Structures are given as structure tokens and as C-alpha cells.
Amino acid sequence: MRRLAFLTLVLVAACGSGTPELRFDEAVPADLRELASATWDDFTAAFPARQSCIAPLTLAGDRDLDAQAAYVPDRRTVHVRIPGTAGLLRNALVHEFAHHVEFTCHEELAELRPAFLAAQGFPADAGWFDAEAWEVTPSEHFAEAAIEAVLGRRLRNRDVLITDEAVAVVADWGAGN
């Protein structure tokens, strides 16, 4: 029995916790690292069923960024404008973390799309990334719904209406329901 317990402990240690990794660009200040780490922990906890497909992600601070934040898929990097208030930074981080999930869990996301599109009132054949404006792009609505699923409320982009049903679809998908 002791040997079995020891082997189980070794296996758990070798495999790790399975939590996706958040890395930092060397120029990211300590306070942003702390905030981003806590936000990443909250985000990954809200998406336990998707942790196996969430690839490592790098965070970079940018004092000259025009937007609050931006995701660069081919580099798996989130750039966030600093400085910023903790609340707005958390909202921006979760939004961009959701875009990261779209790209690294794209096969799994296919099962979410029909229900999410219906919950947000989009046509079933709506292009996920293609729309005439940011405010009517399903991908952006998904990222905004993720903010509500993880943090409970959004502090920005309040003019983009997210239905309670869409938030529930995202939360259920993240939980594997």
C-alpha cells in the first residue's frame, strides 16, 4: 500500500497540476505580474474542462499600446497597456485570455459556437471573427461574456450587450457541462 501511495505521489509530481502556464516578458513590472497571475488563476479556474488545450501564454506590458490590450495569436502573447487601474486591467486580461482560448482550443470551441451564437442572437452561420465592426463580432462577444463568467461584471465595453444566457453558455463550456 505504501508503494502504491508513493508511486501515486511521484506520478502527480511528474505530471504537474495541469494548470496552464502564464509567462512574463522581462519588462513586466512586479505589480502587474501579481495582478495578472491572480487573474490567470481565476480565469483557468473558471475553465477547468479546457485546461488541457490552453497553451502557455506570455504577458507583455506596453506603455505605447493604443488599445487597453491586444492578443497576438502567432506569438501567444497578450500585450497590455500600462499603467492602468487594477479593475480595468483585470477586465482587459480576461478578455484577451479568452481570445487565447479561442486560438489554442479552437477544436473544442466548435462545440460552443452554435449555442453561443443563438444565445447572443447571431445567425447560425455568422462568421466568428468576421463582421463589419468590433461591436458585432461573435469572437468579441465571446471574450466579453468570458469577463462576466470569470469576474461577474464588466467595467468596459458596456455598450456591447451580453445576455445572461451567453454567459451561462461560456461558463458551462468552460466547466465541461
C-alpha positions in Angstrom: 0.0 0.0 0.0 2.8 2.4 0.8 4.4 1.7 -2.5 1.2 2.5 -4.3 0.8 5.8 -2.4 4.5 6.6 -3.2 4.0 5.9 -6.9 0.9 8.0 -7.0 2.7 10.9 -5.4 5.6 10.6 -7.9 3.1 10.4 -10.8 1.3 13.6 -9.6 4.6 15.4 -9.1 5.8 14.4 -12.5 2.7 15.4 -14.3 2.2 18.7 -12.5 -1.1 20.2 -11.7 -2.2 20.6 -15.3 -2.7 24.3 -14.8 -1.8 26.2 -18.0 1.3 28.4 -17.6 1.4 32.2 -17.7 4.8 33.6 -18.6 6.0 37.1 -18.4 8.1 39.3 -20.6 11.1 40.6 -18.7 9.8 44.2 -18.7 6.5 43.4 -16.9 6.6 45.2 -13.6 6.1 43.2 -10.4 2.7 44.6 -9.5 1.3 43.7 -13.0 2.8 40.2 -12.6 1.0 39.8 -9.4 -2.3 41.1 -10.8 -2.0 39.0 -13.9 -1.1 35.8 -12.0 -4.2 36.2 -9.8 -6.4 36.9 -12.8 -4.9 34.0 -14.7 -5.7 31.7 -11.7 -9.3 33.0 -11.7 -9.6 32.5 -15.4 -8.2 29.0 -15.5 -10.3 28.0 -12.5 -13.4 29.1 -14.5 -12.3 26.9 -17.4 -11.3 23.6 -15.7 -12.5 21.4 -18.6 -10.3 23.4 -21.1 -7.0 23.4 -19.2 -5.6 20.6 -21.3 -5.9 22.7 -24.5 -4.8 26.1 -23.1 -1.3 26.6 -24.3 1.3 28.6 -22.3 0.7 32.3 -22.7 3.1 35.2 -22.4 2.2 38.6 -21.0 4.0 41.8 -22.1 3.5 45.3 -20.7 3.3 48.1 -23.3 3.3 51.8 -22.4 2.6 52.8 -26.0 -0.3 50.5 -26.9 -3.2 52.3 -28.5 -5.8 49.7 -27.1 -6.2 48.6 -23.5 -4.8 45.2 -24.5 -4.2 43.0 -27.6 -3.7 39.3 -28.2 -1.1 38.2 -30.8 -2.1 34.7 -31.7 1.0 33.6 -33.6 3.2 34.6 -30.7 0.7 33.5 -28.0 1.2 36.8 -26.3 -1.1 39.3 -24.6 0.1 42.9 -24.7 -1.5 45.2 -22.0 -1.2 48.9 -21.8 0.4 50.1 -18.6 -0.2 51.8 -16.3 -3.9 51.1 -15.7 -6.3 50.6 -12.8 -6.5 47.1 -11.4 -10.1 46.7 -12.4 -9.7 47.7 -16.0 -6.5 45.6 -16.3 -8.3 42.5 -15.0 -11.2 43.1 -17.5 -8.7 43.5 -20.3 -6.7 40.5 -19.3 -9.7 38.2 -19.1 -10.9 39.4 -22.5 -7.5 38.7 -24.1 -7.1 35.4 -22.2 -10.5 34.4 -23.8 -9.1 35.2 -27.2 -6.1 32.9 -26.4 -8.5 30.1 -25.6 -10.2 30.7 -29.0 -7.0 30.0 -30.8 -5.5 27.2 -28.6 -8.8 25.4 -28.0 -10.3 26.0 -31.5 -11.5 22.4 -31.9 -13.2 22.4 -28.6 -14.7 25.8 -29.2 -16.6 24.4 -32.2 -19.0 22.7 -29.7 -19.7 26.1 -28.0 -20.3 28.2 -31.1 -23.9 27.2 -32.1 -25.3 27.7 -28.5 -23.3 30.9 -28.0 -24.4 32.4 -31.4 -28.0 31.6 -30.6 -27.7 33.0 -27.0 -26.4 36.3 -28.4 -28.9 36.5 -31.2 -26.4 35.9 -34.0 -27.4 33.9 -37.1 -26.2 30.3 -37.0 -23.9 30.9 -40.0 -22.3 34.1 -38.6 -18.6 34.3 -39.1 -16.9 34.0 -35.7 -14.1 36.6 -36.5 -15.6 38.4 -39.4 -18.0 41.2 -39.0 -18.3 44.8 -40.1 -17.5 46.2 -36.7 -15.9 45.1 -33.4 -19.2 45.5 -31.6 -21.0 42.9 -33.8 -18.2 40.3 -34.0 -19.1 37.0 -32.2 -15.5 36.5 -31.1 -15.5 39.8 -29.3 -18.9 38.9 -27.7 -17.4 35.6 -26.5 -14.5 37.5 -24.9 -16.8 39.9 -23.2 -19.0 37.0 -22.0 -15.9 35.4 -20.5 -15.3 38.5 -18.5 -18.7 38.2 -16.9 -18.3 34.4 -16.4 -14.9 34.9 -14.6 -15.3 38.3 -12.9 -19.0 38.6 -12.6 -19.2 42.0 -14.3 -17.5 44.1 -16.9 -16.1 47.6 -16.4 -15.6 48.5 -20.0 -17.4 47.9 -23.3 -20.8 48.1 -21.6 -22.4 49.2 -24.9 -21.9 45.6 -26.1 -24.9 43.7 -24.6 -24.1 40.2 -23.4 -27.1 38.1 -22.5 -27.2 36.1 -19.3 -27.8 33.0 -21.4 -24.5 33.7 -23.3 -22.6 34.0 -20.0 -24.1 30.7 -18.9 -23.1 29.0 -22.2 -19.5 30.2 -21.7 -19.4 29.1 -18.1 -20.9 25.7 -18.8 -18.5 25.1 -21.7 -15.6 26.1 -19.5 -16.8 23.7 -16.8 -17.3 20.9 -19.3 -21.1 20.8 -18.8 
